[in-house]
Structure formats: structure tokens, C-alpha cells
Amino acid sequence: MSCQSASHRHFADGTPVLTADNAYPKESLSVMFGGDIMQHKPNYAYGNFDAIWEDIAPLVNACDLGIANLETPVVEERPYDTYPTFNTHDEYVQAAISAGFNVFSTANNHTNDQGLTGIQATDAYFETLRQSTKDSQRPVYESGVKESPDSAYTYELIEVNGWKVLFLAVTEILNRPDYSGYINFVQTTPLARQKFNTYLKTLREENPCDLFVLSFHCVEPEYDQTITQTHKTLYHQFLENGVDVVLANHPHVAKNWELVQNEQTGTSKLIFYAMGNTISAQRTSPSFSAPDTNRDYTGDGYLAQVRFEKTAQGITITNINPILITTYIRTDGMFVIKKLDDAFLTYLSEQERTKWATYLAERRKLMEKTKGTLTWQ
């Protein structure tokens, strides 16, 4: 995996990644998918939040939509807070928005870190953003929290570039049980999952759209790259019930992704089993001498630039461009996102940050083992 043109990429089984010509047709949509946006103390201690995103902002803003999981409540009336009870403020979120991310999942195991006050404040915050940006060139959307236990799941029907995109974010894991009724929460019992699949099918039928994206915060071990058969089966059920893209998260490390291709129609669907952290401070002390430790994987992830096209048979994916990223600790102590590519490794060598250059060169080799696979149906 690197950030070269996707036309040079292959899946793990040797099948080329589907690509389109440089001149994309008008009936196309580009989406940048990201992983977890975390906010530990080192992430907010230095201010200047735009600097965090500087290296990848042009890539995200070049896409029609940028989608990621925001793993913290937003409560202006309370101070910034770090693990285990996260809280952030507007300026931290605004930096991610300026970088191009404008579709957020707020459903995860940290949604109720600040109790009911945090859930309600987050809901109000995004409603304000929704209203203030609705007439802008890049409106902001959110799914994950809701007004009351009696409310249905909240979702967004996004109109962009001639497309209708249905976006739903849910979680099946919470760190604490209180106020789960105010969150898009799905229990893990077989009956609950069956009902949720029925809900997905109904939601798609009641909201005609071109593309249905589901952000799913899953019950899986953290820092483990294993793809469980249970969740693989579950995610394929989601696809069968109308979802086009499953964006799974929670492990904080990157996992493989899967393109599901229909042989008869040529249509495509996509599963990201986990994209890792987009930004965090979970890797505060890199293991320079042992870069393959589990915790070191929390400092790297990937973005995926995906292009969808409309056809008479449905939606097909014509370009998948995975971009390796790393959370780099600058000499001033600030944590920033960098593309994990040749240019950055060369820069580190030129700056005589030899330990970082050697470490990240090894980390890139390890991360390049994260690949896409192709399934035909």
C-alpha cells in the first residue's frame, strides 16, 4: 500500500484494482474514507489544530465527501478531557472540517463519556453545524446521537454532485450502559442483529438513494488485526440488506478491506474491516527497536479515496486509492498526520531524525501488508 496511482495496485489474490480514466464521467462520486479521529491530551495540548491535518487536507478536500468516526463528545461548557472520558471543543472539530471531513459518525464506545449532558451537547453542536453549513459548498453531516430514547436512529440523506448518499452510524459497544437510548446503539444478540438487518433493508427502501454508507462501531478486541468470521458474515448480511459500504471501526489498528463484485451486473460493494486511527496519541512512545508491537500499529492507519460510478445496473467502484498515514511526533512535541511515503522518509533523513526514519520505514513495510481482497458474487 502506498499513495501512488491506484492503477498500479493489485489485490492480495493478484487481481488488479478497478480504475477509470483520468477524465471521470459526470455520473461519478469521490469519497475519502477515514478511520478514528481521537483526541488524547497530546493532540489538544499544543493548539494550532490545523497543523495536524496540513499534509492530508488537499487529498480530502479534493473528494466530494470526507467520512470519519469522531471518537469524543463535543461539550464546550466542559474542559478538554482525555482517556478514559474524552471531551473536545469546536476548534478541534473545525480543524478536521477544514481538512475536508464533513460526514461524521458519533456512535462509538466513547459517545456517553460525558453522560447525558455530553450526548445532548454533541447533538446540539452538530445540529448547529448542520444548519449553519447547509447552504455552503461543503455542508456538515452527522449520525450517531439522538434526542430521546423514543427517537428512531438518526441518519443523513446527503445530496451531493447529483448523488443521494444515505449515511447511518451505529455502535454495538459502549463503555458504560447509561443513556444508551440516546445513541444509535445495536445490541449484539442474534435477535437484535436480525432486527437491525431488517431495519437496514427498510431504511434503504424508504430512502431511495444511490449509495448507502454504514459506519459500524464493532465489538472486537482493540489492537488486533484479525478479521473475525462473525463480523465478516455480519457485514456481508448488511450488504445483502441494502448497504453499499461498511465502514467498521473500534480496533484502532488497520485491517484488510474487501471489494465485493457482482459477476452478472458488474456492480460493487465495499467493506473496510478497520482503517485504524486517523489521528490519536495512543503511540506516545514508539518502539523504535521493535516496530512490530501491537501498540505501535495504533500510530498508523490509512485513508481510502474511492470513486463510485452510476451504471444502468447500479453502482460500480472504478477506483480505490489507499493512502498510508502515520501520526508523527514533531520535535516540538506536537502530534500531526503525515503521509507515510518516500517523500516523508527522505525528509526525516534530511532532518537527521534517524530513529524516526528507520522506524517508519519498517512500519511502512508492515502496514503494506494491509491489502484489499476481491470477492466475486
C-alpha positions as CSV (number, residue, x, y, z in Angstrom):
1,M,0.0,0.0,0.0
2,S,1.3,3.4,-0.9
3,C,-0.1,6.7,-2.3
4,Q,0.8,6.0,-5.9
5,S,-1.9,5.9,-8.5
6,A,-4.4,3.1,-7.9
7,S,-3.9,1.9,-11.5
8,H,-0.7,0.3,-10.2
9,R,-2.4,-1.6,-7.4
10,H,-3.4,-5.2,-7.1
11,F,-5.5,-7.1,-4.6
12,A,-3.9,-9.9,-2.5
13,D,-5.0,-12.5,-5.0
14,G,-3.3,-10.7,-7.9
15,T,-6.5,-9.1,-9.3
16,P,-5.9,-5.5,-10.4
17,V,-7.8,-2.8,-8.6
18,L,-10.5,-1.4,-10.9
19,T,-9.7,2.0,-12.3
20,A,-11.2,4.6,-14.5
21,D,-9.7,7.0,-17.0
22,N,-8.4,10.3,-15.6
23,A,-11.4,12.1,-17.1
24,Y,-14.1,10.8,-14.8
25,P,-17.7,10.9,-16.1
26,K,-20.2,13.3,-14.6
27,E,-22.1,10.5,-13.0
28,S,-19.3,9.8,-10.5
29,L,-18.8,10.5,-6.8
30,S,-15.5,10.6,-5.0
31,V,-15.4,9.8,-1.2
32,M,-12.5,9.9,1.2
33,F,-13.0,7.3,4.0
34,G,-11.0,7.7,7.2
35,G,-10.7,5.9,10.5
36,D,-10.9,7.1,14.1
37,I,-10.4,10.8,14.9
38,M,-9.2,10.6,18.5
39,Q,-8.3,13.4,20.9
40,H,-5.9,12.5,23.6
41,K,-4.1,15.2,25.7
42,P,-1.1,15.4,23.4
43,N,-3.5,16.0,20.5
44,Y,-5.1,19.1,22.1
45,A,-2.2,20.4,24.3
46,Y,-0.5,22.4,21.6
47,G,-3.3,24.2,19.9
48,N,-2.9,25.1,16.2
49,F,-5.1,22.2,15.2
50,D,-5.0,23.0,11.5
51,A,-1.3,21.9,11.6
52,I,-2.5,18.3,12.4
53,W,-4.2,18.0,9.1
54,E,-1.9,20.0,6.8
55,D,-0.4,17.1,5.0
56,I,-3.6,15.3,4.0
57,A,-6.1,18.2,3.8
58,P,-5.6,18.7,0.0
59,L,-6.4,15.0,-0.6
60,V,-9.6,15.0,1.5
61,N,-10.9,18.3,0.1
62,A,-10.4,17.0,-3.4
63,C,-13.2,14.5,-2.8
64,D,-16.9,15.2,-2.8
65,L,-17.3,13.8,0.8
66,G,-14.9,13.0,3.7
67,I,-16.2,10.5,6.2
68,A,-14.7,9.5,9.5
69,N,-15.5,8.4,13.1
70,L,-15.3,11.2,15.7
71,E,-14.5,9.4,19.0
72,T,-15.3,12.0,21.5
73,P,-18.2,14.1,22.7
74,V,-18.2,17.8,22.0
75,V,-19.1,19.8,25.1
76,E,-18.0,23.5,25.1
77,E,-19.0,24.1,28.7
78,R,-16.6,21.4,30.0
79,P,-12.8,21.4,29.6
80,Y,-10.9,19.2,27.2
81,D,-10.6,15.7,28.5
82,T,-8.6,12.7,27.6
83,Y,-8.9,8.9,28.0
84,P,-11.0,7.4,29.6
85,T,-13.6,10.2,29.5
86,F,-13.0,12.2,26.3
87,N,-14.3,15.7,25.6
88,T,-13.4,18.1,22.8
89,H,-14.3,21.6,21.6
90,D,-15.4,23.2,18.4
91,E,-12.0,24.3,17.3
92,Y,-10.7,20.7,17.3
93,V,-13.6,19.5,15.2
94,Q,-13.4,22.6,12.9
95,A,-9.8,21.7,12.0
96,A,-11.0,18.3,10.8
97,I,-13.8,20.0,8.8
98,S,-11.4,22.5,7.2
99,A,-9.3,19.5,6.2
100,G,-12.3,18.2,4.3
101,F,-14.0,15.7,6.6
102,N,-17.7,16.7,6.6
103,V,-19.6,13.5,7.4
104,F,-19.1,12.2,11.0
105,S,-20.0,9.2,13.0
106,T,-20.6,10.0,16.6
107,A,-21.7,6.5,17.6
108,N,-18.9,4.6,19.4
109,N,-17.9,3.4,22.8
110,H,-17.0,6.9,24.0
111,T,-20.2,8.6,22.9
112,N,-21.5,8.8,26.5
113,D,-18.2,9.6,28.2
114,Q,-19.7,12.9,29.4
115,G,-23.0,11.3,30.3
116,L,-26.3,12.6,29.1
117,T,-25.0,16.2,29.1
118,G,-22.3,15.2,26.6
119,I,-24.7,13.4,24.3
120,Q,-27.2,16.3,24.2
121,A,-24.4,18.8,23.8
122,T,-22.9,16.8,20.9
123,D,-26.4,16.5,19.3
124,A,-26.9,20.3,19.6
125,Y,-23.5,21.1,18.3
126,F,-23.9,19.1,15.1
127,E,-27.4,20.4,14.6
128,T,-26.0,24.0,14.7
129,L,-23.3,23.0,12.2
130,R,-25.9,21.3,10.0
131,Q,-27.9,24.5,9.9
132,S,-25.0,26.9,9.5
133,T,-23.4,25.0,6.7
134,K,-26.4,23.7,4.8
135,D,-26.0,26.3,2.0
136,S,-22.3,26.2,1.9
137,Q,-20.2,24.3,-0.7
138,R,-19.4,21.6,1.9
139,P,-22.2,21.1,4.4
140,V,-21.5,19.1,7.6
141,Y,-23.4,16.0,8.5
142,E,-23.5,13.6,11.5
143,S,-25.2,10.4,12.6
144,G,-24.9,8.6,15.9
145,V,-26.8,10.5,18.7
146,K,-30.5,11.2,19.0
147,E,-32.8,13.4,21.0
148,S,-34.5,10.8,23.2
149,P,-34.8,7.1,23.8
150,D,-38.1,7.1,21.9
151,S,-36.4,8.6,18.8
152,A,-35.5,6.3,15.8
153,Y,-31.9,6.0,14.7
154,T,-30.7,9.3,13.3
155,Y,-29.3,9.2,9.8
156,E,-28.5,11.6,6.9
157,L,-29.7,11.7,3.4
158,I,-27.0,13.7,1.6
159,E,-27.3,15.3,-1.8
160,V,-24.0,16.0,-3.4
161,N,-22.8,16.2,-7.0
162,G,-26.1,14.8,-8.4
163,W,-26.0,11.8,-5.9
164,K,-28.1,10.9,-2.9
165,V,-26.0,9.3,-0.2
166,L,-27.6,7.6,2.8
167,F,-25.4,7.7,5.9
168,L,-26.0,5.8,9.1
169,A,-23.7,5.4,12.1
170,V,-24.3,2.9,14.9
171,T,-22.3,1.2,17.7
172,E,-22.6,-2.2,19.3
173,I,-20.3,-1.3,22.1
174,L,-20.5,1.2,24.9
175,N,-18.0,1.7,27.8
176,R,-20.9,2.4,30.1
177,P,-24.5,1.4,29.9
178,D,-26.2,4.6,30.9
179,Y,-28.2,6.7,28.3
180,S,-27.8,4.1,25.6
181,G,-31.3,5.1,24.4
182,Y,-29.9,8.4,23.2
183,I,-27.3,6.7,21.0
184,N,-27.7,4.7,17.8
185,F,-27.0,1.5,19.7
186,V,-27.4,-2.1,18.5
187,Q,-27.2,-5.0,20.9
188,T,-25.1,-8.0,19.9
189,T,-27.7,-10.7,20.4
190,P,-28.7,-12.7,17.3
191,L,-32.3,-11.4,17.5
192,A,-31.1,-7.7,17.8
193,R,-28.8,-8.2,14.8
194,Q,-31.6,-9.8,12.8
195,K,-33.9,-6.9,13.6
196,F,-31.1,-4.5,12.6
197,N,-30.7,-6.1,9.2
198,T,-34.4,-5.8,8.7
199,Y,-34.2,-2.1,9.7
200,L,-31.4,-1.6,7.1
201,K,-33.5,-3.1,4.3
202,T,-36.5,-0.9,5.3
203,L,-34.4,2.2,5.7
204,R,-33.0,1.8,2.2
205,E,-36.5,1.2,0.7
206,E,-37.9,4.3,2.5
207,N,-35.0,6.5,1.4
208,P,-34.2,6.0,-2.3
209,C,-30.6,6.7,-2.7
210,D,-27.6,6.0,-5.0
211,L,-25.2,4.9,-2.2
212,F,-25.8,3.7,1.4
213,V,-22.8,4.0,3.8
214,L,-22.9,2.4,7.2
215,S,-20.4,3.3,9.9
216,F,-20.4,0.4,12.3
217,H,-18.5,0.5,15.7
218,C,-18.0,-3.1,16.4
219,V,-17.4,-5.4,19.5
220,E,-13.9,-6.6,18.7
221,P,-10.6,-6.7,20.6
222,E,-8.6,-3.5,20.3
223,Y,-5.1,-3.5,18.7
224,D,-5.9,-6.9,16.9
225,Q,-5.7,-7.1,13.2
226,T,-7.7,-10.3,13.0
227,I,-10.9,-10.3,11.0
228,T,-13.4,-12.4,12.8
229,Q,-15.7,-14.7,10.8
230,T,-18.6,-13.5,12.9
231,H,-18.2,-9.9,11.8
232,K,-17.3,-10.9,8.2
233,T,-20.6,-12.8,8.0
234,L,-22.5,-9.9,9.6
235,Y,-21.1,-7.3,7.3
236,H,-22.0,-9.4,4.2
237,Q,-25.5,-9.5,5.6
238,F,-25.5,-5.7,5.8
239,L,-24.6,-5.7,2.1
240,E,-27.4,-8.1,1.3
241,N,-29.8,-5.8,3.0
242,G,-29.0,-2.7,1.0
243,V,-25.7,-1.3,2.4
244,D,-23.1,-0.4,-0.2
245,V,-20.1,0.5,2.1
246,V,-19.5,-0.9,5.6
247,L,-17.0,1.4,7.4
248,A,-16.1,-0.6,10.5
249,N,-14.1,0.8,13.4
250,H,-13.0,0.3,17.0
251,P,-9.8,-1.8,17.0
252,H,-7.6,1.3,16.4
253,V,-5.4,-0.6,14.1
254,A,-5.8,-1.1,10.3
255,K,-7.3,-4.3,8.8
256,N,-7.8,-5.5,5.3
257,W,-10.6,-4.3,3.1
258,E,-12.8,-6.2,0.7
259,L,-14.3,-5.3,-2.6
260,V,-17.4,-7.4,-3.4
261,Q,-18.1,-7.6,-7.1
262,N,-21.3,-8.9,-8.7
263,E,-20.3,-11.0,-11.8
264,Q,-23.6,-10.6,-13.6
265,T,-24.2,-6.9,-13.1
266,G,-20.7,-5.6,-12.6
267,T,-21.9,-3.6,-9.5
268,S,-19.6,-3.2,-6.5
269,K,-19.8,-3.0,-2.7
270,L,-17.1,-2.4,-0.2
271,I,-16.1,-3.4,3.4
272,F,-13.5,-1.7,5.4
273,Y,-12.9,-4.0,8.3
274,A,-11.0,-1.2,10.2
275,M,-8.9,1.7,8.9
276,G,-7.0,2.4,12.1
277,N,-6.5,5.8,13.7
278,T,-6.6,8.8,11.5
279,I,-5.2,10.8,14.4
280,S,-4.5,9.8,18.0
281,A,-1.8,9.8,20.7
282,Q,-2.1,6.1,21.5
283,R,1.5,5.7,20.3
284,T,3.2,8.2,22.6
285,S,6.4,6.1,23.0
286,P,7.2,4.4,19.7
287,S,9.0,1.1,20.0
288,F,12.0,2.2,17.8
289,S,13.8,-1.1,18.4
290,A,10.6,-3.3,18.0
291,P,8.3,-1.6,15.5
292,D,6.0,-4.6,15.1
293,T,4.5,-4.4,18.6
294,N,0.7,-4.3,18.7
295,R,0.6,-0.9,20.3
296,D,2.7,0.6,17.5
297,Y,0.0,-0.2,15.0
298,T,-2.2,2.5,16.7
299,G,0.1,5.2,15.2
300,D,-0.6,4.2,11.6
301,G,-3.7,3.9,9.5
302,Y,-4.9,4.5,6.0
303,L,-7.3,6.7,4.1
304,A,-9.2,5.4,1.1
305,Q,-10.1,7.6,-1.8
306,V,-12.9,5.8,-3.6
307,R,-14.7,6.7,-6.8
308,F,-18.2,5.4,-7.5
309,E,-20.0,5.5,-10.8
310,K,-23.6,5.1,-11.7
311,T,-24.5,2.5,-14.3
312,A,-27.8,1.1,-15.7
313,Q,-27.3,-1.9,-13.4
314,G,-26.4,0.1,-10.2
315,I,-23.2,1.4,-8.6
316,T,-19.8,0.3,-9.6
317,I,-16.5,1.2,-7.9
318,T,-14.0,2.3,-10.5
319,N,-11.1,3.5,-8.3
320,I,-9.7,2.6,-4.9
321,N,-6.7,4.5,-3.7
322,P,-5.5,3.5,-0.2
323,I,-3.1,6.1,1.3
324,L,-0.9,5.1,4.2
325,I,-0.8,7.7,7.0
326,T,1.2,8.0,10.3
327,T,0.9,10.0,13.4
328,Y,4.3,11.7,13.7
329,I,5.6,13.4,16.9
330,R,7.4,16.6,15.8
331,T,10.4,18.0,17.6
332,D,8.2,20.5,19.4
333,G,6.1,17.6,20.7
334,M,3.0,18.1,18.5
335,F,1.3,15.1,17.0
336,V,0.5,15.5,13.3
337,I,-0.7,13.3,10.4
338,K,1.8,12.6,7.7
339,K,1.6,10.6,4.5
340,L,3.8,7.5,5.1
341,D,5.6,7.8,1.8
342,D,9.1,8.1,0.3
343,A,9.0,11.9,0.5
344,F,8.4,11.9,4.2
345,L,11.0,9.3,4.9
346,T,13.5,11.3,2.9
347,Y,12.6,14.4,4.9
348,L,13.2,12.6,8.2
349,S,16.6,11.5,7.0
350,E,17.5,15.0,5.8
351,Q,16.4,16.4,9.2
352,E,18.7,13.8,10.9
353,R,15.8,12.2,12.7
354,T,17.4,8.9,12.0
355,K,15.5,6.8,14.6
356,W,12.2,8.0,13.2
357,A,13.3,7.4,9.6
358,T,14.4,3.9,10.3
359,Y,11.3,3.1,12.5
360,L,8.8,4.4,10.0
361,A,10.5,2.7,7.1
362,E,9.9,-0.6,9.0
363,R,6.4,0.5,9.9
364,R,5.6,1.2,6.3
365,K,6.7,-2.4,5.3
366,L,4.4,-3.8,8.0
367,M,1.5,-1.6,7.0
368,E,1.8,-2.5,3.3
369,K,0.7,-6.0,4.4
370,T,-2.7,-4.5,4.8
371,K,-4.4,-5.2,1.5
372,G,-7.6,-5.3,-0.4
373,T,-9.2,-8.6,-1.4
374,L,-11.7,-9.3,-4.1
375,T,-14.8,-11.4,-3.7
376,W,-17.0,-12.3,-6.7
377,Q,-20.7,-13.0,-6.3
